């Protein structure tokens, strides 16, 4: 029976369909078996279920998806191929973008040549490359990015730029999760602006770390800093940046800190307009210490506080090479926001030296020194074992506390003063008139308080005052010395002790007490007033007023005059008069003004003139009336 041709075609198609179906089933089974034997993946191709790939000529672009179609990266390049060791190669205008959750923080790598592994974990350039992350831009000879850790590294001549700062190093690493960066090898960190000025701060070190979350950075290993013409060095540095990383909020240097500062103070600011400028010169400075802490005002970007610790030494130089130095274990300085000095505190073994210039050389020391900017005052406090001290060419003293008004130049020592006056009564421009104390010799002084007024250069001392020079001693509650005129005033329980050489053999001691005393250098005259008592060997005199005349050249005693209610006692004799005059050369005491003598053996004797001849103990009474008479008494 013949089969129609149509049926034959249908039968053939059925057989072919069955064969094709069987073949597909076999191939599918083989593919499943092969996949299971290789972990479910083909080893030499991308997972087409998780990536989208478009190739147009040699230019390629693809997007890799992970974690439920979440974008993992975007790639552009001129060429893309699989190379040795299963590594993918990208060449020609390569750009890889790693999207981040936060807007504006995508990581972008650009290079001419770049490799990455099949797992898309490690990406690295084989030529110089650039990385962008937000406003941060990194250039390096090689860039590595570790995608799972979100860490990128730069190696070989690394340059980093970010807003207000730049960084150069041999190695750079940044962790996107922790926001921490590490740099090593010839690191140079540059802050565009420092202390509110136009000069940048450059920090160089061997190892540098910075946390962008806390804004705290640190450097170690041969740290150097440069700010304009200023430079410094230390073993370690730590700092914190302020808002937008635009300024340093605080900075710490430690381990062998040294700094040379030049032109750090603009004219018209800080100390320059104050009396302190004659003490702390601002042309240049040198600093040495174990550590330095600096704080900055956030609003003005200017100095707020500096603390220097551990053998701190601050040296100040003027343009004329004048020099001053402050040294202590710890020094703290505070500023106001308008850039003026507020206060400086130096503690533990403090010393201050000033040399050269138009001002006097000075040496000050104590346990604590404080500088008060608004008051323009320096105060020095003592230590537990030794008082504060002050030394200049004309004055040297120790005191419980020393205060100096720098604007006026006034000086005060209090709480117990011991002083040495070297030519303190001598005027610098010309020699003063001879004084009660010799201006060419050293005087010694003790008191409770001492003030030196710059105007007129007066020295005012008070509280149990004692001044002595050789055999001359002055005691009082208050004494005022005027070095320009050699004038001297004493008040309150005044006592003067003098030793004069007699014309005959031996010395004569004088002790004079009163409520006030004044020395007139023009007349070479000592004037005592109120409740005066004079002792001169066996002679004792009391009166209300006493004038002591000195030789203008030798300053030796010439004579004295006792005035008003004069009372004299000599051995067993007493006398009274309105006036008594003592001639030192002749050694005679002459009383006048209704003198009255009382002798134990003769009773009261009146006369017009009464003369005591001390060398031979004679007393002569004279009457100058119509009947002149002379009575001689041998005491």
JOUR-V172232 format. One record per backbone hydrogen bond with DSSP energy under -0.5 kcal/mol. CO is the residue of the C=O (numbers start at 1). NH is the residue of the N-H. If there is no record, write none. Layout:
BEGIN
co=CO nh=NH
co=CO nh=NH
END
This chain:
BEGIN
co=4 nh=8
co=5 nh=9
co=6 nh=10
co=7 nh=11
co=8 nh=12
co=9 nh=13
co=10 nh=14
co=11 nh=15
co=12 nh=16
co=13 nh=17
co=14 nh=18
co=15 nh=19
co=16 nh=20
co=17 nh=21
co=18 nh=22
co=19 nh=23
co=20 nh=24
co=21 nh=25
co=22 nh=26
co=23 nh=27
co=24 nh=28
co=25 nh=29
co=26 nh=30
co=27 nh=31
co=28 nh=32
co=29 nh=33
co=30 nh=34
co=31 nh=35
co=32 nh=36
co=33 nh=37
co=34 nh=38
co=35 nh=38
co=35 nh=40
co=36 nh=39
co=38 nh=41
co=42 nh=45
co=46 nh=48
co=47 nh=50
co=47 nh=51
co=50 nh=65
co=52 nh=63
co=54 nh=61
co=56 nh=59
co=59 nh=56
co=60 nh=77
co=61 nh=54
co=62 nh=75
co=63 nh=52
co=64 nh=72
co=64 nh=73
co=66 nh=70
co=70 nh=66
co=73 nh=64
co=74 nh=97
co=75 nh=62
co=76 nh=95
co=77 nh=60
co=79 nh=91
co=81 nh=83
co=81 nh=89
co=83 nh=86
co=84 nh=87
co=87 nh=83
co=88 nh=116
co=89 nh=81
co=90 nh=114
co=91 nh=78
co=91 nh=79
co=92 nh=78
co=94 nh=111
co=95 nh=76
co=96 nh=109
co=97 nh=74
co=97 nh=99
co=98 nh=107
co=102 nh=105
co=106 nh=108
co=106 nh=134
co=107 nh=98
co=108 nh=132
co=109 nh=96
co=110 nh=130
co=111 nh=94
co=112 nh=92
co=113 nh=126
co=113 nh=127
co=114 nh=90
co=115 nh=124
co=116 nh=88
co=117 nh=120
co=121 nh=147
co=122 nh=117
co=123 nh=145
co=124 nh=115
co=128 nh=112
co=129 nh=140
co=130 nh=110
co=131 nh=138
co=132 nh=108
co=133 nh=136
co=135 nh=163
co=136 nh=133
co=137 nh=161
co=138 nh=131
co=139 nh=159
co=140 nh=129
co=142 nh=155
co=143 nh=125
co=144 nh=153
co=145 nh=123
co=145 nh=147
co=146 nh=150
co=146 nh=151
co=150 nh=176
co=151 nh=146
co=152 nh=174
co=153 nh=144
co=154 nh=172
co=155 nh=141
co=155 nh=142
co=156 nh=141
co=158 nh=169
co=159 nh=139
co=160 nh=167
co=161 nh=137
co=162 nh=164
co=162 nh=165
co=164 nh=192
co=165 nh=162
co=166 nh=190
co=167 nh=160
co=168 nh=188
co=169 nh=158
co=170 nh=156
co=171 nh=184
co=172 nh=154
co=173 nh=182
co=174 nh=152
co=174 nh=176
co=175 nh=179
co=175 nh=180
co=179 nh=212
co=180 nh=175
co=181 nh=210
co=182 nh=173
co=183 nh=208
co=184 nh=170
co=184 nh=171
co=185 nh=170
co=187 nh=205
co=188 nh=168
co=188 nh=190
co=189 nh=203
co=190 nh=166
co=190 nh=192
co=191 nh=201
co=194 nh=197
co=199 nh=194
co=200 nh=202
co=200 nh=228
co=201 nh=191
co=201 nh=203
co=202 nh=204
co=202 nh=226
co=203 nh=189
co=204 nh=224
co=205 nh=187
co=206 nh=185
co=207 nh=220
co=208 nh=183
co=209 nh=218
co=210 nh=181
co=210 nh=212
co=211 nh=215
co=211 nh=216
co=215 nh=241
co=216 nh=211
co=217 nh=239
co=218 nh=209
co=219 nh=237
co=220 nh=206
co=220 nh=207
co=221 nh=206
co=223 nh=234
co=224 nh=204
co=225 nh=232
co=226 nh=202
co=227 nh=230
co=230 nh=227
co=231 nh=260
co=232 nh=225
co=233 nh=258
co=234 nh=223
co=235 nh=221
co=236 nh=254
co=237 nh=219
co=238 nh=252
co=239 nh=217
co=240 nh=249
co=240 nh=250
co=242 nh=245
co=243 nh=246
co=247 nh=242
co=247 nh=249
co=249 nh=296
co=250 nh=240
co=251 nh=294
co=252 nh=238
co=253 nh=292
co=254 nh=235
co=254 nh=236
co=255 nh=235
co=257 nh=289
co=258 nh=233
co=259 nh=287
co=260 nh=231
co=261 nh=285
co=264 nh=266
co=266 nh=269
co=269 nh=272
co=270 nh=273
co=271 nh=274
co=271 nh=277
co=274 nh=277
co=275 nh=278
co=276 nh=279
co=276 nh=280
co=279 nh=281
co=283 nh=263
co=284 nh=317
co=285 nh=261
co=286 nh=315
co=287 nh=259
co=288 nh=313
co=289 nh=257
co=290 nh=255
co=291 nh=309
co=292 nh=253
co=293 nh=307
co=294 nh=251
co=295 nh=304
co=295 nh=305
co=297 nh=301
co=302 nh=297
co=304 nh=335
co=305 nh=295
co=306 nh=333
co=307 nh=293
co=308 nh=331
co=309 nh=290
co=309 nh=291
co=310 nh=290
co=312 nh=328
co=313 nh=288
co=314 nh=326
co=315 nh=286
co=316 nh=324
co=317 nh=283
co=317 nh=284
co=318 nh=321
co=322 nh=318
co=323 nh=355
co=324 nh=316
co=325 nh=353
co=326 nh=314
co=327 nh=351
co=328 nh=312
co=329 nh=310
co=330 nh=347
co=331 nh=308
co=332 nh=345
co=333 nh=306
co=334 nh=342
co=334 nh=343
co=336 nh=339
co=339 nh=270
co=340 nh=336
co=342 nh=373
co=343 nh=334
co=344 nh=371
co=345 nh=332
co=346 nh=369
co=347 nh=329
co=347 nh=330
co=348 nh=329
co=350 nh=366
co=351 nh=327
co=352 nh=364
co=353 nh=325
co=354 nh=362
co=355 nh=323
co=361 nh=393
co=362 nh=354
co=363 nh=391
co=364 nh=352
co=365 nh=389
co=366 nh=350
co=367 nh=348
co=368 nh=381
co=369 nh=346
co=370 nh=379
co=371 nh=344
co=371 nh=373
co=372 nh=376
co=372 nh=377
co=373 nh=376
co=376 nh=406
co=376 nh=407
co=377 nh=372
co=378 nh=404
co=379 nh=370
co=380 nh=402
co=381 nh=367
co=381 nh=368
co=386 nh=383
co=388 nh=399
co=389 nh=365
co=390 nh=397
co=391 nh=363
co=394 nh=422
co=395 nh=392
co=396 nh=420
co=397 nh=390
co=398 nh=418
co=399 nh=388
co=400 nh=382
co=401 nh=414
co=402 nh=380
co=403 nh=412
co=404 nh=378
co=404 nh=406
co=405 nh=409
co=405 nh=410
co=410 nh=405
co=411 nh=452
co=412 nh=403
co=413 nh=450
co=414 nh=400
co=414 nh=401
co=416 nh=400
co=417 nh=447
co=418 nh=398
co=419 nh=445
co=420 nh=396
co=420 nh=422
co=421 nh=423
co=421 nh=443
co=423 nh=426
co=425 nh=427
co=437 nh=435
co=438 nh=441
co=441 nh=423
co=443 nh=421
co=444 nh=468
co=445 nh=419
co=446 nh=466
co=447 nh=417
co=448 nh=415
co=448 nh=416
co=449 nh=462
co=450 nh=413
co=451 nh=453
co=451 nh=460
co=452 nh=411
co=452 nh=454
co=453 nh=458
co=454 nh=456
co=454 nh=457
co=455 nh=458
co=456 nh=484
co=457 nh=483
co=458 nh=453
co=458 nh=460
co=459 nh=461
co=459 nh=481
co=460 nh=451
co=461 nh=479
co=462 nh=448
co=462 nh=449
co=463 nh=448
co=465 nh=476
co=466 nh=446
co=467 nh=474
co=468 nh=444
co=469 nh=472
co=471 nh=473
co=472 nh=469
co=473 nh=497
co=474 nh=467
co=475 nh=495
co=476 nh=465
co=477 nh=463
co=478 nh=491
co=479 nh=461
co=480 nh=489
co=481 nh=459
co=481 nh=483
co=482 nh=486
co=482 nh=487
co=487 nh=482
co=488 nh=519
co=489 nh=480
co=490 nh=517
co=491 nh=477
co=491 nh=478
co=492 nh=477
co=494 nh=514
co=495 nh=475
co=496 nh=512
co=497 nh=473
co=498 nh=510
co=500 nh=508
co=506 nh=502
co=508 nh=500
co=509 nh=537
co=510 nh=498
co=511 nh=535
co=512 nh=496
co=513 nh=533
co=514 nh=494
co=515 nh=492
co=516 nh=529
co=517 nh=490
co=518 nh=520
co=518 nh=527
co=519 nh=488
co=519 nh=521
co=520 nh=524
co=520 nh=525
co=524 nh=550
co=525 nh=520
co=525 nh=527
co=526 nh=528
co=526 nh=548
co=527 nh=518
co=528 nh=546
co=529 nh=515
co=529 nh=516
co=530 nh=515
co=532 nh=543
co=533 nh=513
co=534 nh=541
co=535 nh=511
co=536 nh=539
co=538 nh=571
co=539 nh=536
co=540 nh=569
co=541 nh=534
co=542 nh=567
co=543 nh=532
co=544 nh=530
co=545 nh=563
co=546 nh=528
co=547 nh=549
co=547 nh=561
co=548 nh=526
co=549 nh=558
co=549 nh=559
co=551 nh=555
co=556 nh=551
co=558 nh=584
co=558 nh=585
co=559 nh=549
co=560 nh=582
co=561 nh=547
co=562 nh=580
co=563 nh=544
co=563 nh=545
co=564 nh=544
co=566 nh=577
co=567 nh=542
co=568 nh=575
co=569 nh=540
co=570 nh=573
co=573 nh=570
co=574 nh=598
co=575 nh=568
co=576 nh=596
co=577 nh=566
co=578 nh=564
co=579 nh=592
co=580 nh=562
co=581 nh=583
co=581 nh=590
co=582 nh=560
co=582 nh=584
co=583 nh=587
co=583 nh=588
co=587 nh=614
co=588 nh=583
co=588 nh=590
co=589 nh=591
co=589 nh=612
co=590 nh=581
co=591 nh=610
co=592 nh=578
co=592 nh=579
co=593 nh=578
co=595 nh=607
co=596 nh=576
co=597 nh=599
co=597 nh=605
co=598 nh=574
co=599 nh=603
co=603 nh=599
co=605 nh=597
co=607 nh=595
co=608 nh=593
co=609 nh=622
co=610 nh=591
co=611 nh=613
co=611 nh=620
co=612 nh=589
co=612 nh=614
co=613 nh=617
co=613 nh=618
co=614 nh=617
co=617 nh=635
co=618 nh=613
co=619 nh=633
co=620 nh=611
co=620 nh=622
co=621 nh=631
co=622 nh=608
co=622 nh=609
co=623 nh=629
co=626 nh=628
co=629 nh=623
co=631 nh=621
co=631 nh=633
co=633 nh=619
co=633 nh=635
END
